[in-house]
């Protein structure tokens, strides 16, 4: 006779799973009250702050982990967001996506990321795939949206006014003013410009601001001192050949205002290779304040975009829309900041350094 199978003993260190009811029982509250607080649902608005604090503290103490699938079935939501980016490995996109991740993780949301490399067909295809996968809304990064999306959408660096899209945008006019006034205050009149790639969402807006403010500040934009970045690479190499092209024109200039930090760092490489010193011979200003800007040699003067914060604001805005905590707004403007480092110097000082070479 075959002996009956014995139940396999549980490991000694196996712990009983902590449920929502476990947290509620510990506090003497109803599971509904605990659920509303932990999920930050509209019902939580009527729960006193001190009760919410006790719930969060007990959940942490018991190491409570929400059951995602049960939550999804209960409220008929996926708690998933689609992030549509031009690139995720570049210094700009990675910072924004980091901010998106920070906020969504705290809110117990998932996100799926796709990369389109400014290919309209990929953008359309991936948008449809994400919608079919059940995402509740989109966050786009450096992506031009021309048509009204099928789901609530927040765009970081979006400049087209499209119904249903909230644009998180830097105040480019203020940003350009900070850079140009800084260079002018140091006596720079012959300024070279590295224009952004045509496919980048910020390029047209930023250049229009440069043209407008240059006229206002009486700074001449010289065609011979303006070069167009065309490469799609997302490393400092992007600024190297255009600066070489600029130098090959043999037109004197004392400063470069680059489209972004990676092109500015590449420009400094090209200047160094040509035997020029930064800022002794040429001052350089970038844009974005990516992590590598402070560690460039010399440290890069730049216009700071709070990229991580912009990602967090985008995620917060979308979640608030999805959970009906706030209404739709077409645009949220972010203030820039000038960060002065060692890559800029007064023209008079630069000439003194040049004459001593």
C-alpha positions in Angstrom: 0.0 0.0 0.0 1.4 3.4 -1.0 1.9 5.6 2.0 0.0 8.9 1.8 2.0 11.9 0.6 3.1 14.1 3.4 2.7 17.8 3.2 6.1 19.5 2.6 6.9 21.6 5.6 7.3 25.3 5.1 10.7 26.8 5.4 11.5 28.1 8.8 12.1 31.6 7.5 9.0 31.7 5.4 6.8 34.5 6.5 3.0 34.8 6.1 2.1 37.3 3.5 1.0 40.6 4.9 -2.4 41.6 3.4 -4.4 44.8 3.5 -6.6 43.2 6.2 -3.5 42.5 8.3 -2.7 46.2 8.3 -6.3 47.2 9.0 -6.5 44.7 11.9 -3.3 46.0 13.5 -4.8 49.6 13.4 -8.3 48.7 14.3 -9.5 50.3 11.0 -11.6 49.0 8.1 -9.7 47.6 5.0 -11.5 50.2 2.9 -9.9 53.1 4.9 -6.5 51.5 4.6 -6.9 50.9 0.9 -8.1 54.4 0.2 -5.1 55.9 2.0 -2.4 53.6 0.5 -3.9 54.0 -3.0 -4.4 57.8 -2.6 -8.0 57.5 -3.9 -10.5 60.3 -3.8 -12.1 58.7 -0.7 -8.8 59.4 1.2 -9.6 63.2 1.2 -11.9 62.7 4.2 -9.4 60.7 6.2 -7.6 62.8 8.9 -3.9 63.4 8.3 -2.9 61.7 11.6 -4.8 58.6 10.6 -3.1 58.5 7.2 0.3 58.9 8.9 -0.5 55.9 11.2 -1.5 53.8 8.2 1.7 54.5 6.2 3.8 53.9 9.3 2.2 50.5 10.0 2.3 49.5 6.4 6.1 50.1 6.4 6.5 48.4 9.7 4.7 45.3 8.5 6.5 45.5 5.1 3.1 45.5 3.3 3.3 45.1 -0.5 0.1 45.8 -2.5 -1.2 43.0 -4.7 -1.1 44.7 -8.1 -3.3 42.3 -9.9 -6.0 42.4 -7.2 -5.9 46.1 -7.3 -6.2 46.1 -11.1 -9.3 43.8 -11.1 -10.9 45.7 -8.2 -10.8 49.2 -9.8 -10.6 48.1 -13.4 -7.4 50.1 -14.1 -3.9 49.0 -15.2 -2.0 51.8 -13.4 0.4 51.8 -16.3 1.8 54.7 -18.3 3.4 54.7 -21.7 6.6 56.8 -22.0 7.4 57.7 -25.6 11.0 59.0 -26.0 13.3 60.0 -28.9 16.2 58.4 -27.0 16.8 56.9 -23.6 20.5 56.7 -23.5 21.3 60.4 -24.1 22.0 62.8 -21.2 18.8 64.7 -21.8 16.3 61.9 -22.1 17.8 59.8 -19.3 17.4 62.6 -16.8 13.8 63.3 -17.7 12.9 59.6 -17.6 14.6 59.3 -14.2 12.3 62.0 -12.9 9.3 60.2 -14.4 10.4 56.9 -12.8 10.9 58.6 -9.4 7.3 59.9 -9.2 5.5 56.9 -10.8 7.3 54.4 -8.5 6.1 56.4 -5.4 2.6 56.2 -6.7 2.7 52.5 -7.5 2.4 53.0 -11.2 4.2 51.0 -13.9 5.5 52.5 -17.1 6.5 51.0 -20.5 9.0 52.9 -22.6 9.4 53.0 -26.4 12.0 54.8 -28.5 11.1 56.2 -31.9 14.3 58.1 -33.0 12.1 60.7 -34.7 10.7 58.0 -37.1 7.0 59.0 -37.7 6.1 55.4 -38.6 7.7 54.0 -35.4 6.0 56.7 -33.3 2.6 55.8 -34.7 3.1 52.1 -34.4 4.5 52.3 -30.8 1.7 54.6 -29.7 -0.9 52.0 -30.9 1.0 49.1 -29.3 1.1 50.9 -25.9 -2.6 51.7 -26.1 -3.3 48.0 -26.9 -1.2 47.0 -23.9 -3.6 48.9 -21.6 -1.6 52.1 -20.8 -3.9 54.8 -19.3 -1.9 57.8 -20.7 1.2 58.9 -22.4 4.3 61.0 -21.4 6.4 62.0 -24.4 10.0 63.2 -24.3 11.5 65.3 -27.1 8.6 64.2 -29.3 6.6 66.4 -31.7 2.9 65.7 -31.4 0.8 67.0 -34.2 -2.5 65.2 -33.8 -4.8 64.9 -30.8 -3.8 61.7 -28.9 -6.2 58.9 -28.0 -5.3 59.1 -24.3 -4.4 61.8 -21.8 -0.9 63.0 -22.7 1.8 65.1 -21.1 4.7 66.2 -23.3 8.2 67.2 -22.1 9.7 69.6 -24.6 6.6 69.7 -26.8 5.9 73.0 -28.5 2.9 72.3 -30.7 -0.4 73.3 -29.1 -2.6 70.2 -29.5 -5.9 69.5 -27.8 -5.6 67.1 -24.9 -1.8 67.6 -24.6 -0.2 69.3 -21.6 3.2 70.7 -22.6 6.0 70.9 -20.0 8.2 73.6 -21.5 11.2 75.6 -20.4 10.8 79.4 -20.7 13.2 79.5 -23.7 13.1 83.2 -24.0 14.2 83.7 -20.4 16.9 81.0 -20.9 18.3 82.6 -24.0 18.3 86.0 -22.4 20.3 84.7 -19.5 23.0 83.2 -21.8 23.2 86.2 -24.2 23.3 88.8 -21.4 26.0 86.9 -19.7 28.2 86.9 -22.8 27.4 90.5 -23.6 28.3 91.6 -20.0 31.7 90.0 -20.6 32.2 92.1 -23.8 31.5 89.4 -26.4 30.2 90.8 -29.6 31.4 88.2 -32.2 29.4 85.2 -31.0 29.2 81.9 -32.9 26.1 79.8 -32.7 25.7 76.0 -33.0 22.1 75.5 -34.1 20.2 72.4 -33.0 19.2 69.5 -35.2 16.0 70.2 -37.1 14.3 67.1 -35.8 14.8 68.1 -32.1 11.6 69.5 -30.5 13.4 72.4 -28.9 15.5 73.6 -31.9 13.0 75.9 -33.7 11.7 77.5 -30.5 15.2 78.1 -29.1 16.6 79.5 -32.4 13.6 81.9 -32.7 14.3 83.2 -29.2 18.0 83.7 -30.1 17.0 85.7 -33.2 14.5 87.8 -31.2 16.7 88.5 -28.2 19.8 89.2 -30.3 18.0 92.0 -32.0 16.8 93.3 -28.6 20.3 93.1 -27.1 22.0 94.5 -30.2 23.9 91.4 -30.8 24.5 90.6 -34.5 23.9 87.1 -35.7 26.5 86.5 -38.5 25.7 83.8 -41.0 29.5 83.0 -41.3 29.5 82.4 -37.5 26.4 80.1 -37.5 26.6 76.4 -38.1 23.9 73.7 -38.2 24.2 70.5 -36.3 22.8 67.6 -38.3 24.2 64.4 -36.8 21.9 62.2 -34.8 24.4 60.9 -32.3 23.9 61.8 -28.7 27.5 62.1 -27.5 29.9 65.2 -27.4 31.1 64.1 -30.8 28.1 65.9 -32.3 29.7 69.3 -31.6 33.1 68.4 -32.9 32.8 68.6 -36.7 30.6 71.7 -36.8 33.1 73.6 -34.7 35.8 72.4 -37.0 33.7 73.8 -39.9 33.4 77.0 -38.0 37.1 77.3 -37.5 37.8 76.5 -41.2 35.9 79.6 -42.2 38.7 81.8 -40.6 36.2 84.2 -39.2 37.2 85.6 -35.8 34.9 85.0 -32.8 35.3 85.2 -29.1 32.4 83.0 -27.9 30.3 80.0 -28.8 26.7 79.6 -27.7 25.9 75.9 -28.3 22.5 74.3 -28.7 23.1 71.9 -25.8 25.8 70.7 -23.4 26.9 67.7 -25.4 27.6 69.9 -28.5 29.3 72.5 -26.3 31.6 69.9 -24.8 32.4 68.6 -28.4 33.1 72.2 -29.4 35.6 72.6 -26.6 37.4 69.4 -27.9 37.6 70.9 -31.4 38.9 74.2 -30.0 41.5 72.5 -27.9 42.6 70.4 -30.9 43.0 73.6 -32.9 45.4 75.0 -30.2 42.8 77.4 -28.7 42.1 77.7 -25.0 38.8 77.8 -23.3 38.0 80.4 -22.0 41.3 82.2 -22.6 40.8 82.4 -26.4 37.1 81.4 -26.8 34.3 81.3 -24.2 31.7 78.5 -24.5 28.1 78.4 -23.2 26.0 75.3 -23.3 22.3 74.4 -22.5 20.7 71.9 -20.2 23.2 71.4 -17.4 23.5 67.7 -17.9 25.6 65.8 -15.1 28.7 65.9 -17.3 28.7 69.7 -17.7 30.2 70.3 -14.3 32.9 67.8 -14.9 34.0 69.0 -18.3 37.4 70.5 -18.7 36.9 73.4 -18.0 33.6 73.3 -16.2 30.9 74.3 -18.6 28.9 77.5 -18.2 25.3 76.6 -19.1 21.6 77.3 -18.9 20.1 74.8 -16.5 17.0 72.9 -17.3 15.8 71.0 -14.2 15.4 67.8 -16.3 14.7 65.4 -13.4 12.2 67.8 -12.0 10.5 68.2 -15.4 10.1 64.5 -15.6 8.6 64.4 -12.1 6.2 67.3 -13.0 5.1 65.5 -16.1 4.4 62.3 -14.2 2.6 64.1 -11.4 0.5 66.0 -14.0 -0.6 62.9 -15.8 -1.4 60.9 -12.6 -3.5 63.8 -11.3 -5.4 63.8 -14.6 -5.9 60.0 -14.5 -7.1 60.1 -10.9 -9.2 63.3 -11.5 -7.4 65.2 -8.9 -6.9 68.2 -11.2 -8.2 69.5 -14.5 -6.4 69.7 -17.9 -4.0 72.6 -18.5 -2.4 73.2 -21.9 1.0 74.3 -20.7 3.3 74.3 -17.6 6.3 76.7 -17.9 9.6 75.9 -16.1 12.0 78.6 -15.1 15.7 78.2 -16.3 18.8 79.2 -14.3 22.2 80.3 -15.5 25.1 78.3 -14.0 28.4 80.1 -14.5 31.5 77.9 -14.5 35.0 78.2 -15.9 34.3 78.0 -19.6 33.5 81.7 -19.9 35.6 84.8 -19.3 35.6 88.5 -20.2 36.9 89.4 -23.7 39.5 91.8 -22.2 41.0 88.9 -20.1 40.9 86.6 -23.1 42.8 89.0 -25.2 45.4 89.4 -22.5 45.8 85.6 -22.3 46.0 85.4 -26.1 48.7 88.1 -26.3 50.8 86.2 -23.8 50.8 82.9 -25.8 
